[in-house]
């Protein structure tokens, strides 16, 4: 199954990108080794800024709870 990976999105821009590209969705906070490993040969990767040639983050990002983009209470709790 093809998965859409969203990398580096932080809020409303994700909602707009999701409307354009759809899902199923995998959200990566940053471009890191973990994100690279998660991407399959048939998957599509959407970057908030840059592309796959940008340097990898030194540290792996944690996973996002997708509900955070649709529920302000969850977003606030996760971004404290």
Beta strands, then each sheet from edge to edge (+ up, - down):
strand 1: 4-7
strand 2: 25-28
strand 3: 44-47
sheet 1: 2+ 1+ 3+
end
